[in-house]
């Protein structure tokens, strides 16, 4: 009887301990259970890159097999007639890049900061469709933005957006601001004259078209030449100051032409797989400036002895 009672007490005790442990384990499992529903960064990404690598979830389509491919966001910040159109065609020749053009040339997209931010959200969420859209898995998506298209007026909010969203800025300017001014005047004239069979073209793809447009020699206002060059210089300086806290790279048109390694620098900046980049665009105005201006003597007199005199002679090959 004593042995039987002892066996019964031990059995009850053991059952009680087992039930208690089972209950604790069950609770622990419920507490530790989590649902993870997000794409993981690809291997090979440096820790500092993580804020700049994104996994968009478009509302208009399914990324399917590309869902785990990280995408970098960028914006080309430039001024009219600084080579941004040519540069963008180079980027778009990369199979994994989509740069969607001058999206803020349309006024209602930049009416206020809300419309600007919502437009950028659409681009970076891969819900923006243009001729640059690709079926391939994207590694970088962006657009080009002229400084006079709401960028400078709303720079504080845009800088904040760039930093929060991990957008990298690519500045592209011309060292020779006189050449840029002459190109602006010629392009403005053709907007009304439409020299190419009644059609205005800012960029051309044949030597014949380029030669037709290059025949026009604009007349530069020599009185306003210095103030205009200084103003352009100041705008560039302000833009660089406004966006200095963002991740950015500064490029110059002349350097891209004379030094092909600059295109490698751009691809490295965007962390792209390296490719040879190409463009079908043909340069319109080339050679000596003296052959491109109607009042060259006046321009020389206005700039002689100033800090801009070197722009009269600076040239490059393309």
KEKE-3310 file (N, C-alpha, C; in steps of 0.2 Angstrom, whole numbers, plus 5000, padded with zeros to 4 digits):
npx = (5004:5010:5020:5011:5004:5014:5019:5007:5007:5019:5016:5006:5013:5023:5015:5009:5020:5024:5013:5013:5025:5023:5013:5019:5029:5020:5015:5026:5030:5019:5021:5034:5031:5031:5026:5034:5034:5042:5053:5070:5086:5098:5112:5129:5127:5133:5133:5131:5124:5111:5100:5098:5094:5080:5064:5052:5034:5024:5008:5002:5006:5014:5029:5034:5046:5056:5055:5063:5074:5084:5082:5089:5086:5086:5090:5092:5099:5099:5102:5094:5100:5112:5117:5110:5099:5106:5115:5105:5100:5111:5112:5099:5103:5108:5103:5097:5092:5081:5077:5066:5064:5060:5050:5045:5043:5030:5018:5007:5012:5021:5015:5013:5021:5015:5010:5022:5028:5020:5021:5034:5033:5026:5034:5045:5039:5038:5027:5026:5024:5033:5043:5055:5052:5055:5056:5064:5073:5074:5088:5090:5080:5074:5073:5075:5078:5075:5083:5075:5062:5054:5062:5072:5064:5057:5066:5070:5060:5061:5074:5073:5064:5072:5082:5074:5069:5080:5086:5097:5106:5111:5121:5122:5131:5137:5154:5158:5148:5145:5144:5133:5123:5123:5118:5105:5099:5099:5091:5079:5076:5073:5062:5051:5054:5055:5065:5067:5059:5047:5046:5050:5065:5074:5084:5094:5096:5104:5117:5114:5102:5108:5117:5108:5101:5112:5116:5110:5114:5114:5111:5120:5115:5126:5127:5120:5127:5137:5130:5121:5128:5134:5123:5119:5129:5128:5116:5119:5129:5121:5112:5120:5124:5112:5108:5119:5119:5113:5115:5126:5133:5144:5144:5151:5148:5158:5168:5163:5163:5176:5182:5180:5180:5172:5159:5160:5161:5149:5141:5146:5143:5129:5129:5128:5128:5142:5142:5144:5140:5129:5124:5112:5111:5116:5128:5124:5129:5146:5164:5173:5168:5167:5161:5148:5141:5132:5136:5150:5162:5157:5154:5167:5173:5165:5168:5182:5196:5189:5183:5177:5183:5191:5181:5179:5188:5189:5187:5182:5182:5171)
npy = (4994:5006:5008:5009:5021:5030:5029:5034:5047:5052:5051:5060:5072:5073:5074:5086:5095:5093:5098:5111:5115:5113:5122:5134:5134:5134:5147:5155:5152:5158:5172:5174:5173:5180:5189:5192:5203:5209:5214:5208:5216:5214:5203:5210:5223:5238:5244:5258:5260:5256:5265:5271:5261:5254:5246:5246:5246:5246:5253:5251:5240:5223:5219:5207:5195:5204:5209:5208:5215:5228:5246:5261:5279:5294:5311:5322:5337:5352:5365:5373:5369:5364:5352:5341:5334:5326:5319:5312:5303:5295:5289:5282:5273:5263:5247:5244:5256:5270:5285:5298:5310:5328:5331:5341:5351:5353:5364:5363:5352:5357:5367:5369:5364:5352:5346:5344:5335:5324:5320:5316:5305:5296:5294:5288:5277:5269:5270:5279:5282:5282:5285:5281:5270:5253:5236:5228:5222:5236:5245:5258:5273:5288:5306:5322:5338:5355:5370:5381:5377:5376:5371:5378:5387:5379:5373:5369:5360:5350:5346:5340:5330:5322:5318:5310:5300:5295:5299:5302:5316:5322:5334:5343:5354:5368:5372:5383:5396:5405:5399:5391:5401:5406:5395:5394:5406:5403:5391:5397:5405:5396:5390:5398:5400:5388:5379:5367:5360:5366:5362:5362:5358:5353:5345:5335:5321:5319:5324:5332:5339:5346:5354:5363:5370:5376:5386:5398:5412:5419:5436:5443:5452:5463:5473:5467:5456:5453:5454:5444:5432:5432:5431:5418:5411:5413:5407:5394:5392:5394:5383:5372:5375:5374:5361:5354:5345:5333:5317:5318:5321:5331:5336:5341:5347:5348:5341:5328:5326:5326:5317:5301:5293:5299:5295:5282:5285:5290:5279:5271:5280:5278:5265:5255:5241:5240:5247:5251:5266:5275:5288:5294:5307:5322:5335:5352:5365:5368:5369:5385:5399:5411:5409:5407:5417:5432:5445:5446:5454:5463:5455:5451:5463:5466:5456:5456:5457:5453:5441:5432:5431:5420:5411:5415:5409:5395:5379:5362:5345:5335)
npz = (5000:5004:4994:4983:4986:4986:4972:4966:4970:4965:4951:4949:4952:4943:4931:4933:4932:4919:4912:4915:4910:4896:4894:4896:4885:4874:4876:4874:4861:4854:4857:4850:4837:4821:4806:4792:4778:4767:4755:4755:4756:4743:4742:4744:4746:4752:4770:4770:4759:4760:4764:4751:4743:4736:4736:4726:4726:4714:4709:4697:4690:4691:4698:4698:4694:4697:4709:4720:4716:4720:4718:4713:4717:4707:4702:4689:4689:4682:4669:4656:4639:4643:4640:4646:4639:4630:4639:4646:4637:4635:4648:4647:4638:4645:4650:4662:4667:4669:4664:4665:4658:4656:4667:4674:4666:4662:4668:4678:4685:4694:4701:4715:4731:4735:4723:4716:4725:4724:4711:4710:4719:4711:4700:4707:4712:4702:4694:4683:4666:4652:4636:4640:4649:4654:4651:4657:4672:4683:4689:4692:4693:4687:4683:4674:4679:4678:4684:4685:4686:4697:4706:4713:4720:4729:4737:4750:4755:4745:4746:4759:4755:4746:4755:4764:4756:4750:4738:4725:4719:4703:4697:4683:4673:4662:4659:4651:4650:4641:4629:4632:4633:4620:4613:4620:4614:4601:4601:4606:4595:4585:4590:4586:4572:4567:4558:4553:4541:4546:4559:4576:4584:4598:4599:4588:4577:4566:4555:4544:4549:4560:4553:4547:4557:4563:4555:4558:4566:4581:4588:4601:4616:4620:4630:4641:4643:4652:4665:4663:4662:4675:4683:4679:4684:4698:4701:4699:4709:4720:4719:4721:4734:4741:4740:4746:4757:4752:4745:4731:4715:4705:4689:4673:4657:4647:4652:4652:4638:4635:4643:4644:4655:4665:4663:4668:4681:4684:4683:4693:4704:4704:4707:4697:4686:4675:4659:4641:4636:4625:4613:4601:4597:4589:4589:4588:4588:4585:4586:4583:4592:4587:4574:4576:4581:4578:4581:4584:4587:4596:4607:4610:4614:4626:4635:4636:4646:4658:4670:4662:4650:4646:4641:4628:4620:4624:4619:4613:4608:4599)
capx = (5000:5014:5023:5006:5003:5020:5019:5002:5009:5024:5013:5002:5018:5026:5010:5008:5026:5024:5008:5016:5031:5019:5009:5024:5032:5015:5015:5033:5029:5014:5025:5039:5029:5031:5025:5038:5031:5045:5059:5076:5091:5102:5119:5134:5126:5137:5129:5130:5120:5105:5095:5097:5091:5073:5060:5045:5028:5019:5000:4999:5008:5017:5036:5035:5053:5060:5052:5069:5079:5085:5081:5091:5082:5090:5087:5097:5098:5103:5099:5093:5105:5118:5119:5106:5096:5111:5117:5100:5100:5117:5109:5094:5105:5109:5097:5094:5091:5075:5076:5059:5064:5059:5043:5042:5042:5023:5017:5003:5015:5025:5011:5014:5025:5011:5010:5029:5030:5015:5023:5040:5031:5023:5040:5050:5035:5038:5020:5026:5026:5036:5047:5061:5050:5059:5053:5070:5073:5077:5093:5090:5075:5074:5071:5079:5074:5079:5083:5070:5056:5051:5067:5075:5059:5054:5072:5070:5055:5064:5080:5070:5061:5078:5085:5070:5067:5086:5086:5104:5106:5116:5121:5126:5132:5142:5159:5157:5142:5144:5142:5126:5119:5122:5113:5098:5097:5097:5085:5073:5074:5070:5055:5047:5056:5054:5069:5067:5052:5041:5046:5055:5068:5079:5089:5093:5099:5107:5122:5110:5098:5112:5119:5103:5100:5118:5116:5107:5119:5111:5115:5120:5115:5132:5126:5117:5130:5141:5125:5117:5133:5135:5117:5119:5134:5125:5111:5123:5132:5115:5109:5125:5123:5105:5108:5125:5118:5111:5120:5126:5139:5144:5147:5152:5147:5164:5172:5160:5165:5183:5185:5175:5180:5167:5153:5161:5160:5142:5138:5148:5139:5122:5130:5125:5133:5145:5140:5146:5134:5129:5118:5111:5111:5121:5129:5122:5134:5153:5169:5174:5162:5167:5157:5142:5138:5131:5140:5156:5166:5154:5155:5174:5174:5161:5171:5189:5198:5185:5184:5174:5187:5193:5175:5179:5193:5188:5184:5182:5180:5165)
capy = (5000:5012:5009:5011:5028:5034:5029:5039:5054:5054:5052:5067:5077:5073:5076:5093:5098:5092:5102:5118:5117:5113:5129:5140:5134:5137:5155:5158:5152:5163:5178:5175:5172:5186:5189:5196:5204:5214:5211:5209:5219:5209:5203:5214:5230:5240:5246:5265:5260:5254:5270:5273:5255:5253:5240:5249:5242:5250:5252:5250:5234:5219:5219:5200:5192:5210:5212:5208:5219:5235:5251:5268:5284:5299:5316:5326:5344:5356:5371:5372:5370:5362:5345:5337:5330:5321:5315:5308:5298:5291:5285:5278:5267:5257:5242:5244:5263:5273:5292:5299:5316:5334:5330:5347:5356:5354:5369:5361:5347:5361:5373:5369:5358:5345:5343:5342:5328:5318:5318:5312:5299:5292:5292:5283:5271:5265:5271:5284:5278:5286:5282:5278:5264:5247:5229:5224:5224:5242:5246:5265:5277:5296:5311:5328:5344:5361:5374:5386:5373:5376:5367:5383:5390:5374:5369:5366:5354:5345:5343:5335:5324:5318:5314:5305:5295:5292:5301:5305:5321:5322:5340:5344:5361:5369:5377:5388:5398:5409:5394:5389:5407:5406:5389:5396:5411:5399:5387:5401:5408:5390:5389:5402:5400:5381:5379:5360:5359:5369:5358:5364:5352:5355:5340:5332:5315:5318:5329:5337:5343:5350:5360:5368:5374:5379:5392:5404:5415:5424:5442:5443:5458:5465:5477:5463:5450:5452:5453:5438:5427:5432:5428:5411:5408:5414:5402:5387:5392:5393:5377:5368:5376:5372:5353:5351:5340:5327:5313:5321:5322:5337:5335:5347:5344:5348:5335:5321:5325:5325:5312:5296:5289:5302:5291:5277:5288:5291:5272:5270:5284:5275:5258:5251:5236:5244:5246:5256:5271:5278:5292:5295:5314:5325:5341:5357:5370:5366:5373:5392:5403:5417:5408:5405:5423:5438:5452:5443:5459:5466:5450:5451:5469:5466:5451:5457:5459:5451:5434:5427:5431:5413:5408:5417:5404:5388:5374:5355:5341:5330)
capz = (5000:5004:4988:4978:4987:4983:4965:4964:4972:4960:4945:4949:4953:4936:4926:4934:4930:4912:4909:4916:4905:4890:4894:4895:4879:4870:4876:4871:4853:4851:4858:4846:4830:4817:4799:4788:4772:4764:4751:4758:4752:4739:4744:4741:4747:4758:4775:4769:4753:4762:4763:4744:4739:4737:4733:4725:4724:4709:4709:4690:4688:4696:4696:4697:4696:4698:4715:4725:4713:4723:4714:4716:4714:4705:4698:4685:4691:4677:4666:4649:4635:4646:4638:4650:4635:4628:4645:4648:4632:4637:4654:4645:4634:4649:4650:4668:4669:4666:4666:4662:4654:4659:4669:4677:4661:4662:4673:4683:4690:4699:4704:4722:4733:4735:4716:4715:4729:4722:4704:4711:4721:4705:4696:4710:4714:4695:4691:4678:4660:4646:4631:4644:4653:4651:4653:4661:4679:4684:4694:4694:4690:4689:4678:4674:4682:4677:4690:4685:4686:4704:4711:4718:4725:4735:4738:4757:4755:4740:4750:4764:4752:4744:4760:4767:4751:4748:4731:4724:4714:4698:4694:4676:4671:4657:4662:4646:4651:4635:4624:4634:4631:4612:4612:4622:4610:4594:4602:4606:4588:4581:4592:4582:4565:4565:4552:4550:4538:4550:4565:4581:4587:4602:4598:4582:4576:4559:4553:4540:4553:4564:4549:4545:4563:4565:4550:4561:4571:4585:4590:4609:4619:4623:4636:4646:4643:4659:4670:4662:4664:4682:4686:4678:4689:4704:4701:4700:4716:4725:4719:4725:4741:4743:4740:4748:4762:4749:4741:4725:4711:4701:4682:4668:4650:4643:4655:4649:4631:4634:4647:4644:4662:4669:4662:4673:4688:4685:4684:4700:4708:4704:4708:4691:4682:4670:4652:4637:4635:4618:4611:4594:4596:4585:4592:4583:4588:4587:4583:4586:4594:4582:4568:4579:4584:4573:4583:4588:4589:4602:4612:4612:4618:4632:4639:4636:4653:4663:4672:4658:4644:4644:4637:4621:4617:4626:4614:4615:4603:4600)
cpx = (5004:5017:5018:5005:5008:5020:5013:5004:5014:5021:5010:5007:5021:5021:5009:5014:5026:5019:5010:5021:5028:5016:5014:5027:5027:5015:5021:5032:5025:5018:5030:5037:5028:5029:5029:5036:5035:5051:5066:5082:5096:5109:5124:5133:5129:5132:5127:5125:5112:5099:5094:5095:5084:5069:5053:5040:5023:5012:4998:5001:5012:5024:5038:5042:5058:5059:5058:5075:5079:5085:5084:5087:5087:5087:5093:5095:5102:5100:5099:5099:5112:5120:5115:5102:5100:5113:5111:5099:5106:5115:5104:5097:5108:5103:5094:5092:5085:5075:5071:5058:5062:5052:5040:5042:5034:5021:5013:5006:5020:5021:5012:5018:5021:5011:5017:5030:5026:5018:5030:5038:5029:5029:5044:5046:5035:5031:5020:5028:5028:5040:5053:5059:5053:5055:5058:5069:5077:5082:5093:5084:5075:5071:5076:5075:5078:5078:5077:5063:5053:5056:5070:5070:5057:5060:5072:5066:5058:5070:5078:5067:5067:5081:5081:5069:5074:5087:5093:5103:5112:5116:5125:5125:5137:5147:5159:5150:5140:5141:5134:5121:5118:5117:5106:5095:5095:5091:5078:5071:5070:5063:5050:5048:5054:5058:5069:5060:5046:5040:5051:5058:5074:5085:5088:5097:5103:5112:5118:5106:5102:5115:5114:5102:5106:5119:5114:5112:5116:5115:5114:5119:5121:5132:5124:5121:5134:5136:5122:5122:5134:5129:5117:5124:5132:5120:5114:5126:5126:5113:5114:5125:5117:5105:5114:5124:5115:5117:5120:5133:5138:5147:5147:5152:5153:5168:5169:5162:5172:5186:5180:5175:5174:5160:5154:5159:5153:5139:5140:5144:5132:5123:5127:5131:5136:5143:5143:5140:5135:5123:5118:5111:5117:5122:5127:5127:5141:5158:5170:5168:5161:5162:5150:5138:5138:5135:5146:5161:5163:5155:5162:5175:5171:5165:5179:5191:5194:5186:5181:5178:5189:5187:5175:5183:5192:5184:5185:5180:5175:5164)
cpy = (5006:5013:5011:5019:5032:5034:5034:5046:5057:5055:5059:5073:5078:5076:5084:5097:5098:5097:5109:5120:5117:5120:5134:5140:5136:5144:5158:5157:5157:5170:5179:5175:5179:5185:5194:5197:5209:5211:5212:5212:5213:5209:5207:5221:5232:5243:5254:5265:5259:5259:5272:5267:5254:5248:5242:5244:5246:5248:5250:5243:5230:5218:5211:5197:5198:5212:5212:5212:5226:5240:5258:5273:5290:5305:5320:5333:5348:5362:5370:5373:5368:5355:5339:5332:5324:5316:5310:5302:5293:5286:5280:5272:5261:5253:5243:5251:5266:5280:5295:5306:5322:5334:5336:5353:5358:5358:5366:5355:5351:5367:5374:5363:5351:5342:5340:5335:5323:5316:5314:5305:5294:5290:5286:5277:5266:5265:5276:5281:5283:5282:5278:5272:5258:5241:5226:5226:5231:5242:5254:5269:5284:5300:5317:5334:5350:5366:5379:5383:5372:5373:5372:5386:5386:5370:5365:5360:5348:5342:5338:5329:5319:5314:5309:5299:5292:5293:5304:5310:5321:5329:5340:5351:5362:5374:5383:5391:5403:5404:5392:5395:5407:5400:5391:5401:5407:5395:5391:5404:5402:5389:5392:5401:5393:5379:5372:5358:5360:5365:5361:5358:5355:5351:5336:5325:5314:5325:5335:5342:5348:5356:5365:5372:5378:5385:5398:5406:5421:5430:5442:5450:5460:5468:5472:5456:5448:5450:5446:5432:5427:5429:5421:5407:5408:5408:5395:5387:5391:5386:5372:5369:5373:5364:5350:5345:5334:5323:5316:5320:5328:5335:5341:5344:5343:5342:5328:5320:5323:5320:5306:5292:5293:5298:5284:5279:5289:5284:5270:5273:5281:5268:5253:5246:5240:5242:5252:5260:5274:5283:5293:5303:5317:5332:5346:5362:5368:5370:5380:5396:5409:5416:5406:5412:5429:5444:5450:5449:5462:5462:5450:5457:5469:5461:5452:5460:5457:5444:5429:5427:5425:5410:5410:5412:5397:5384:5367:5351:5336:5326)
cpz = (5000:4998:4983:4979:4984:4976:4962:4965:4967:4953:4944:4949:4946:4931:4927:4931:4922:4909:4910:4911:4898:4889:4893:4888:4874:4870:4873:4863:4850:4852:4853:4839:4827:4810:4796:4781:4768:4760:4755:4753:4749:4743:4741:4742:4753:4763:4773:4763:4755:4761:4756:4740:4741:4733:4732:4724:4720:4710:4702:4687:4693:4694:4695:4699:4698:4705:4720:4722:4716:4717:4717:4713:4713:4702:4695:4686:4686:4675:4659:4645:4638:4645:4642:4645:4632:4633:4647:4643:4633:4643:4652:4640:4638:4650:4656:4671:4665:4668:4662:4659:4659:4662:4672:4672:4660:4669:4679:4688:4695:4702:4711:4725:4733:4728:4714:4718:4726:4715:4705:4714:4716:4701:4700:4713:4707:4692:4685:4672:4655:4641:4634:4648:4650:4654:4657:4668:4680:4690:4696:4690:4692:4683:4678:4676:4681:4683:4691:4684:4693:4709:4716:4723:4731:4737:4745:4757:4750:4743:4755:4761:4749:4749:4764:4762:4748:4740:4730:4718:4710:4695:4688:4674:4665:4660:4657:4646:4644:4629:4626:4632:4624:4610:4614:4617:4603:4595:4602:4599:4584:4583:4588:4574:4562:4558:4549:4548:4543:4557:4570:4584:4591:4602:4592:4582:4569:4558:4549:4544:4557:4560:4548:4551:4565:4560:4553:4566:4575:4587:4598:4611:4623:4630:4642:4647:4649:4664:4670:4664:4672:4685:4685:4683:4696:4706:4702:4707:4721:4725:4722:4732:4744:4744:4742:4753:4759:4746:4734:4721:4706:4694:4678:4661:4646:4646:4653:4642:4631:4638:4648:4651:4666:4668:4667:4680:4689:4686:4691:4705:4709:4706:4703:4689:4676:4663:4648:4635:4628:4617:4603:4592:4593:4588:4586:4583:4590:4584:4586:4587:4589:4576:4570:4581:4578:4574:4587:4591:4596:4608:4615:4617:4625:4637:4640:4643:4659:4665:4667:4651:4641:4640:4630:4617:4618:4621:4616:4608:4604:4594)
residu = (UNK:UNK:UNK:UNK:UNK:UNK:UNK:UNK:UNK:UNK:UNK:UNK:UNK:UNK:UNK:UNK:UNK:UNK:UNK:UNK:UNK:UNK:UNK:UNK:UNK:UNK:UNK:UNK:UNK:UNK:UNK:UNK:UNK:UNK:UNK:UNK:UNK:UNK:UNK:UNK:UNK:UNK:UNK:UNK:UNK:UNK:UNK:UNK:UNK:UNK:UNK:UNK:UNK:UNK:UNK:UNK:UNK:UNK:UNK:UNK:UNK:UNK:UNK:UNK:UNK:UNK:UNK:UNK:UNK:UNK:UNK:UNK:UNK:UNK:UNK:UNK:UNK:UNK:UNK:UNK:UNK:UNK:UNK:UNK:UNK:UNK:UNK:UNK:UNK:UNK:UNK:UNK:UNK:UNK:UNK:UNK:UNK:UNK:UNK:UNK:UNK:UNK:UNK:UNK:UNK:UNK:UNK:UNK:UNK:UNK:UNK:UNK:UNK:UNK:UNK:UNK:UNK:UNK:UNK:UNK:UNK:UNK:UNK:UNK:UNK:UNK:UNK:UNK:UNK:UNK:UNK:UNK:UNK:UNK:UNK:UNK:UNK:UNK:UNK:UNK:UNK:UNK:UNK:UNK:UNK:UNK:UNK:UNK:UNK:UNK:UNK:UNK:UNK:UNK:UNK:UNK:UNK:UNK:UNK:UNK:UNK:UNK:UNK:UNK:UNK:UNK:UNK:UNK:UNK:UNK:UNK:UNK:UNK:UNK:UNK:UNK:UNK:UNK:UNK:UNK:UNK:UNK:UNK:UNK:UNK:UNK:UNK:UNK:UNK:UNK:UNK:UNK:UNK:UNK:UNK:UNK:UNK:UNK:UNK:UNK:UNK:UNK:UNK:UNK:UNK:UNK:UNK:UNK:UNK:UNK:UNK:UNK:UNK:UNK:UNK:UNK:UNK:UNK:UNK:UNK:UNK:UNK:UNK:UNK:UNK:UNK:UNK:UNK:UNK:UNK:UNK:UNK:UNK:UNK:UNK:UNK:UNK:UNK:UNK:UNK:UNK:UNK:UNK:UNK:UNK:UNK:UNK:UNK:UNK:UNK:UNK:UNK:UNK:UNK:UNK:UNK:UNK:UNK:UNK:UNK:UNK:UNK:UNK:UNK:UNK:UNK:UNK:UNK:UNK:UNK:UNK:UNK:UNK:UNK:UNK:UNK:UNK:UNK:UNK:UNK:UNK:UNK:UNK:UNK:UNK:UNK:UNK:UNK:UNK:UNK:UNK:UNK:UNK:UNK:UNK:UNK:UNK:UNK:UNK:UNK:UNK:UNK:UNK:UNK:UNK:UNK:UNK:UNK:UNK:UNK:UNK:UNK:UNK:UNK:UNK:UNK:UNK:UNK)
# end
